[in-house]
């Protein structure tokens, strides 16, 4: 029988093939943000920035807790390393779900209270992210403190399970199951509201064009075009809505299977079937594809990020071409 920590270690080593490119892309997106914060950071894209940092931390935690097991097996048995490994394994995946829930709530506020939402600044996004982070940590810190004070046997292997079974189930429900269920249940309504809003905007655009043609016919040279600021704001809101819809689809497709299987596995512990354990770890591996797909989604939907990224790629290509010309005889 393969022990759980050995099987998950093998899965994590396999995940490195897409976690490494995901870390590179997320680092690239983060560097674009940091080079021009004033241009790229808005009350909405601050969530993208926080999500990028969180995915980089999750990728790094998977890497640093997997690679040392191949190089030095003894590192995995050290209490300090085990505490870090446990806390990263417990918190980072569900913290990503919390942040996606905050993004979903932000879009609902933009839909239901558009005038109020326009008054919000970047501080609003930072405060919302901090509240979600604080809510999440308040559930896990007691379990981490209790587990850290627990006596360990010499050379005891590191198990990621929370010791208190009842508390583990409660934490799983309030930090994983309920936020994921809120995203899944609200998604059809969010999609419907976005579709209705898009239809209303298309009808409004047709009315504006008809009004413009009537005004031009009545008084040649008259200007009745919509305000440029309104057009830009509508275009930006549309981009943010479509990005949120795409992010939630990918998040549900990648993470809901793991949420279901891990919840069932935690509920049945310590008597869960071995087949269920394998399925939970397989879906855990599949869920981390988010770290590669999310930066691709950002670059696809945000023209500013995409143009800066393409400019960087062109600069790297020019540099490589110059180096190859210098090496060539």
C-alpha positions as CSV (number, residue, x, y, z in Angstrom):
1,X,0.0,0.0,0.0
2,X,1.3,3.5,-0.9
3,X,1.1,5.9,2.1
4,X,-0.8,9.1,1.5
5,X,2.3,11.4,2.0
6,X,4.3,9.3,-0.5
7,X,1.6,9.4,-3.1
8,X,1.0,13.2,-2.8
9,X,4.8,13.7,-3.0
10,X,4.8,11.8,-6.3
11,X,1.8,13.9,-7.5
12,X,3.6,17.1,-6.6
13,X,6.7,16.2,-8.6
14,X,4.5,15.5,-11.6
15,X,2.8,18.9,-11.1
16,X,6.1,20.8,-11.5
17,X,5.8,20.4,-15.3
18,X,3.0,23.0,-15.4
19,X,3.7,24.7,-12.1
20,X,7.1,26.0,-13.2
21,X,5.7,27.7,-16.4
22,X,2.8,29.0,-14.3
23,X,5.3,30.5,-11.8
24,X,7.2,32.1,-14.7
25,X,4.1,33.6,-16.2
26,X,2.8,34.8,-12.9
27,X,6.2,36.4,-12.1
28,X,6.1,38.1,-15.5
29,X,2.6,39.5,-14.8
30,X,3.7,40.7,-11.4
31,X,6.7,42.4,-12.9
32,X,4.4,44.2,-15.4
33,X,2.2,45.4,-12.5
34,X,5.2,46.6,-10.4
35,X,6.8,48.5,-13.3
36,X,3.7,50.7,-13.8
37,X,1.4,50.5,-10.8
38,X,-0.3,53.7,-11.6
39,X,-1.4,52.5,-15.0
40,X,-2.3,48.8,-14.4
41,X,-3.7,48.8,-10.8
42,X,-7.4,49.7,-10.5
43,X,-10.0,48.9,-7.9
44,X,-10.6,45.6,-9.8
45,X,-7.1,44.6,-11.0
46,X,-5.9,44.8,-7.4
47,X,-7.6,41.4,-7.0
48,X,-5.7,40.1,-10.0
49,X,-2.5,41.3,-8.4
50,X,-3.3,39.6,-5.1
51,X,-4.3,36.4,-6.9
52,X,-1.0,36.4,-8.8
53,X,1.0,36.8,-5.6
54,X,-1.0,34.0,-4.0
55,X,-0.6,31.6,-6.9
56,X,3.2,32.3,-6.9
57,X,3.3,31.5,-3.1
58,X,1.2,28.3,-3.7
59,X,3.5,27.2,-6.6
60,X,6.6,27.9,-4.5
61,X,5.2,26.0,-1.5
62,X,4.5,22.9,-3.6
63,X,8.0,23.1,-5.1
64,X,10.0,23.6,-1.9
65,X,8.0,20.9,-0.1
66,X,8.5,18.4,-2.9
67,X,12.0,18.9,-4.3
68,X,13.9,18.4,-0.9
69,X,12.2,15.0,-0.6
70,X,14.1,13.9,-3.7
71,X,17.4,15.5,-2.6
72,X,17.4,15.0,1.1
73,X,14.7,12.8,2.6
74,X,15.7,13.8,6.2
75,X,14.6,17.4,5.6
76,X,11.0,16.2,5.3
77,X,11.1,14.8,8.9
78,X,12.2,18.0,10.6
79,X,9.5,19.5,12.8
80,X,10.0,23.0,11.6
81,X,9.9,21.9,7.9
82,X,6.8,19.8,8.7
83,X,5.0,22.7,10.3
84,X,5.7,24.9,7.3
85,X,4.6,22.1,4.9
86,X,1.4,21.5,6.8
87,X,0.4,25.1,7.0
88,X,1.0,25.7,3.3
89,X,-0.9,22.6,2.4
90,X,-3.8,23.5,4.6
91,X,-4.2,27.2,3.8
92,X,-3.0,28.2,0.3
93,X,-5.5,26.2,-1.9
94,X,-8.5,27.2,0.2
95,X,-7.2,30.8,0.4
96,X,-7.3,30.9,-3.4
97,X,-11.0,29.9,-3.3
98,X,-11.6,32.6,-0.7
99,X,-10.0,35.2,-3.0
100,X,-12.1,34.0,-6.0
101,X,-15.2,34.3,-3.8
102,X,-14.2,37.9,-3.0
103,X,-13.8,38.6,-6.8
104,X,-17.2,37.1,-7.4
105,X,-18.7,39.3,-4.7
106,X,-17.0,42.3,-6.1
107,X,-18.7,41.7,-9.5
108,X,-22.1,41.3,-7.8
109,X,-21.6,44.7,-6.2
110,X,-20.6,46.2,-9.5
111,X,-23.8,44.8,-11.1
112,X,-26.3,45.6,-8.3
113,X,-24.8,48.9,-7.1
114,X,-23.0,50.4,-10.1
115,X,-23.2,54.1,-9.0
116,X,-21.9,53.2,-5.5
117,X,-19.2,50.9,-6.9
118,X,-17.8,53.6,-9.1
119,X,-16.9,55.6,-6.0
120,X,-14.7,52.8,-4.7
121,X,-10.9,53.1,-4.8
122,X,-8.0,50.6,-4.7
123,X,-8.2,50.6,-0.9
124,X,-11.6,49.0,-1.2
125,X,-10.1,46.0,-3.0
126,X,-7.2,45.8,-0.6
127,X,-9.6,45.9,2.4
128,X,-11.8,43.2,0.9
129,X,-8.8,41.0,0.3
130,X,-7.6,41.5,3.8
131,X,-11.0,40.7,5.3
132,X,-11.1,37.5,3.3
133,X,-7.5,36.6,4.4
134,X,-8.3,37.3,8.1
135,X,-11.5,35.2,7.9
136,X,-9.5,32.4,6.5
137,X,-6.6,32.6,8.9
138,X,-8.9,32.7,12.0
139,X,-10.1,29.2,11.1
140,X,-6.7,27.7,10.6
141,X,-4.5,29.3,13.2
142,X,-6.0,27.4,16.2
143,X,-5.5,24.1,14.4
144,X,-1.9,25.1,13.5
145,X,-1.1,26.1,17.1
146,X,-2.5,22.9,18.5
147,X,-0.7,20.8,16.0
148,X,2.6,22.6,16.6
149,X,2.4,21.9,20.3
150,X,1.7,18.2,19.8
151,X,4.5,15.9,20.7
152,X,6.1,14.0,17.8
153,X,8.0,10.8,17.7
154,X,11.6,10.7,16.4
155,X,11.6,10.3,12.6
156,X,7.8,10.6,12.4
157,X,6.6,11.3,8.9
158,X,4.8,14.5,8.2
159,X,1.1,14.1,7.7
160,X,-1.0,17.0,6.4
161,X,-4.2,16.0,8.1
162,X,-5.6,18.2,10.9
163,X,-5.6,16.2,14.1
164,X,-9.1,17.1,15.4
165,X,-11.5,15.4,13.1
166,X,-14.6,17.4,14.0
167,X,-12.7,20.7,13.8
168,X,-11.2,19.7,10.5
169,X,-14.6,19.1,9.1
170,X,-15.9,22.5,10.3
171,X,-12.9,24.3,8.9
172,X,-13.3,22.5,5.6
173,X,-17.0,23.5,5.4
174,X,-16.4,27.2,6.2
175,X,-13.2,27.8,4.2
176,X,-13.7,25.5,1.2
177,X,-17.2,24.0,0.7
178,X,-19.3,27.1,1.4
179,X,-17.3,29.5,-0.6
180,X,-17.1,27.1,-3.5
181,X,-20.8,26.4,-3.3
182,X,-21.5,30.1,-3.3
183,X,-19.5,30.5,-6.5
184,X,-21.1,27.6,-8.2
185,X,-24.7,28.6,-7.2
186,X,-24.3,32.3,-8.0
187,X,-22.5,31.7,-11.4
188,X,-25.7,31.1,-13.5
189,X,-27.3,34.2,-12.0
190,X,-24.2,36.2,-12.6
191,X,-24.0,35.0,-16.2
192,X,-27.7,35.9,-16.7
193,X,-27.2,39.4,-15.3
194,X,-24.1,40.0,-17.5
195,X,-26.1,38.8,-20.5
196,X,-29.0,41.1,-19.7
197,X,-26.7,44.0,-19.1
198,X,-24.9,43.3,-22.4
199,X,-28.2,43.2,-24.3
200,X,-29.3,46.5,-22.7
201,X,-26.0,48.1,-23.6
202,X,-26.3,46.9,-27.2
203,X,-29.8,48.4,-27.4
204,X,-28.5,51.6,-25.9
205,X,-25.8,51.8,-28.5
206,X,-28.3,51.4,-31.3
207,X,-30.4,54.2,-29.8
208,X,-27.4,56.4,-29.6
209,X,-26.4,55.7,-33.2
210,X,-30.0,56.5,-34.4
211,X,-30.0,59.7,-32.3
212,X,-26.6,60.7,-33.9
213,X,-27.9,60.1,-37.4
214,X,-31.0,62.2,-36.7
215,X,-28.9,65.0,-35.2
216,X,-26.5,65.0,-38.1
217,X,-29.4,65.1,-40.6
218,X,-31.1,68.0,-38.8
219,X,-27.9,70.0,-38.3
220,X,-24.9,69.0,-40.4
221,X,-21.7,69.1,-38.4
222,X,-23.4,68.7,-35.1
223,X,-21.8,66.3,-32.6
224,X,-23.9,63.9,-30.6
225,X,-21.4,61.2,-29.9
226,X,-21.4,59.6,-26.5
227,X,-18.9,60.9,-24.0
228,X,-15.5,59.2,-24.4
229,X,-15.2,58.6,-20.6
230,X,-18.5,56.7,-20.6
231,X,-17.4,54.6,-23.6
232,X,-14.1,53.7,-21.9
233,X,-15.8,52.9,-18.6
234,X,-18.3,50.6,-20.3
235,X,-15.5,48.9,-22.2
236,X,-13.5,48.4,-19.0
237,X,-16.5,47.0,-17.1
238,X,-17.2,44.6,-20.0
239,X,-13.6,43.3,-19.9
240,X,-13.7,42.9,-16.1
241,X,-17.0,41.0,-16.3
242,X,-15.9,38.7,-19.1
243,X,-12.6,38.0,-17.2
244,X,-14.5,37.1,-14.0
245,X,-16.8,34.8,-15.9
246,X,-13.9,33.0,-17.5
247,X,-11.9,32.8,-14.2
248,X,-14.9,31.3,-12.4
249,X,-15.5,28.7,-15.2
250,X,-11.8,27.6,-15.0
251,X,-11.8,27.7,-11.2
252,X,-14.9,25.5,-11.0
253,X,-13.7,23.1,-13.6
254,X,-10.3,22.7,-11.9
255,X,-11.1,22.9,-8.3
256,X,-14.7,21.6,-7.7
257,X,-13.7,18.0,-8.3
258,X,-10.9,18.3,-5.6
259,X,-13.3,20.1,-3.2
260,X,-15.8,17.3,-3.4
261,X,-13.4,14.3,-3.2
262,X,-11.2,15.9,-0.5
263,X,-14.3,16.7,1.6
264,X,-15.6,13.1,1.3
265,X,-12.1,11.8,2.1
266,X,-11.8,14.0,5.2
267,X,-15.3,13.0,6.3
268,X,-14.4,9.3,6.1
269,X,-11.0,9.5,7.7
270,X,-9.3,7.4,8.9
271,X,-11.3,4.7,7.1
272,X,-11.5,6.2,3.6
273,X,-11.1,3.7,0.7
274,X,-7.7,3.7,-1.0
275,X,-9.3,4.4,-4.4
276,X,-10.9,7.6,-3.0
277,X,-7.6,8.7,-1.7
278,X,-6.0,8.3,-5.2
279,X,-8.9,10.2,-6.8
280,X,-8.5,13.0,-4.3
281,X,-4.8,13.3,-5.0
282,X,-5.4,13.2,-8.8
283,X,-8.0,16.0,-8.6
284,X,-5.6,17.9,-6.3
285,X,-3.0,17.7,-9.0
286,X,-5.5,18.8,-11.7
287,X,-6.6,21.7,-9.5
288,X,-3.2,23.3,-9.6
289,X,-3.5,23.9,-13.4
290,X,-5.1,27.1,-12.3
291,X,-1.6,28.5,-11.6
292,X,-0.9,28.2,-15.3
293,X,-4.3,29.1,-16.7
294,X,-5.0,32.3,-14.7
295,X,-2.0,34.4,-16.0
296,X,-3.0,33.3,-19.5
297,X,-6.5,34.6,-18.9
298,X,-5.2,37.9,-17.5
299,X,-3.0,38.4,-20.6
300,X,-6.0,37.5,-22.9
301,X,-8.4,40.0,-21.4
302,X,-6.3,43.0,-20.3
303,X,-4.9,44.9,-23.4
304,X,-2.5,46.9,-21.2
305,X,-0.9,43.8,-19.7
306,X,-0.9,42.0,-23.0
307,X,0.8,44.8,-24.9
308,X,3.5,45.2,-22.1
309,X,4.0,41.4,-22.2
310,X,4.3,41.4,-26.0
311,X,6.8,44.3,-25.7
312,X,8.9,42.3,-23.3
313,X,8.8,39.2,-25.6
314,X,9.9,41.3,-28.5
315,X,12.7,42.8,-26.4
316,X,13.9,39.3,-25.4
317,X,13.8,38.2,-29.1
318,X,15.9,41.2,-30.1
319,X,18.4,40.5,-27.4
320,X,18.7,36.8,-28.4
321,X,19.1,37.9,-32.0
322,X,21.9,40.3,-31.1
323,X,23.7,37.7,-29.0
324,X,23.4,35.1,-31.8
325,X,24.8,37.6,-34.3
326,X,27.6,38.4,-32.0
327,X,28.5,34.7,-31.5
328,X,28.3,33.9,-35.2
329,X,31.6,34.3,-37.1
